[in-house]
């Protein structure tokens, strides 16, 4: 597995040399290129978008934006974008990038740098703007933020006179006892081997007081104690049954549906799952809080999307104008009210009217501000593949926890050393 990761990493390094060479000298988006543009974004985020895009199109009939829906899974979105950009195809104008892809796409020369003075970065939530900056240049505009939350059946906990769990021990006890009593699954996250599993494991490590890599991704900082505690928490849940085996096939949508349909007592998911649940048979029967941790409230991975301009777009002026409009305060409010996605403007989290409508906003703001960004590296995809594959082997009980953690640390070290 490590050899395959290293080989893929070598290909990326060679292919990315040209992009890295000019990433510090390329000029920002200019004033040329107007006309119809496309927005490429994962289809799990698009249900609310069309009315918002219609507002732009009505005001800019000569520069309409078309929605280009990519696959739901983040890994598949990235693969489709990469294939298009490697071919220097101009079919994409604006790219909705997972915050972890910004460095990779900038390093490869696939996106155009932006003039940071055009964006109100100081008005955004703490840490959000950093996800769009690579080598001291702005490469995208923050569009949505994200932090994992614990969804729980408030009706059942209220009936049992219990508070939502703040620690793993409390989660384990409640999930074990109440799932048997009410005949539903105990807890699930995103446990299929893909980027979502990497995020769930990273959150568990952080919530045990540890980390995996240094912020610049040049050093393996994962200590065996916190990593073992994190993996024991997840693997123990599978062995003991309070994490259903079915959860090992879950991505975001599967875990959302399982909770929304009443098949789970607890679920880890992103805030976008709140809106659909609030309009389902579960309305009034659930709530959200911060993720639990080893000894108290845990820490989420910082997520979200940044909007970038393809370096091969022929309509970069229109793309830039659209991004400035679409990340503005008025539209960010609609991102929350119409899509249930976390906006990036800090003031929206303190708006009394919005808090009344979205009572989870204070908890979400706390979760985002306390979240940790994943390592900023052009080679993040290879690191994520290595982590998710290793953790999946432990969750399916194919490999002991101790061996998994030791081999993962060694593998990460080899990848980093090779990339250095």
Buried (B, 14 or more C-beta within 10 A) or exposed (E): EBEEBBEBBEEBBEEBEEBBEEBEEBEBBEEEBBEBBBBBBBBBBBEBBEEBBEBBBEEBEEBBBEEBBBBBBBBEBBBBBBEBBEEEEBEBBBBBBBBBBBBBBBBBBBBBBBEBEBBBBEEBBEBBBBBBBBBEBBBBBBBBBBBBBBBBBBEBBEEEEBEBBBBBEBBBBBBBBBBEEBEBBBBBBBBBBBBBBBBBBBBBBBBBBBBBBEBEBEBBBBBEEBBBBBBBBBBBBBEEBBBBEEBBEBBBBBBBBBBBEBBBBBBBBBBBBBBBBBEBEBEEBBBBBBBBBBEEBBBBBBBBBBBBBBBBBBBBBBBBBBBBBBBBEEBBBBBBBBBBBBBBBBBBBEBEEBBEEBEBBEBBBBBBBBBBBBBBBBBBBBBBBBBBBBBBBBBBEEBEBEEBBBBBBEBBBBBBEBBE
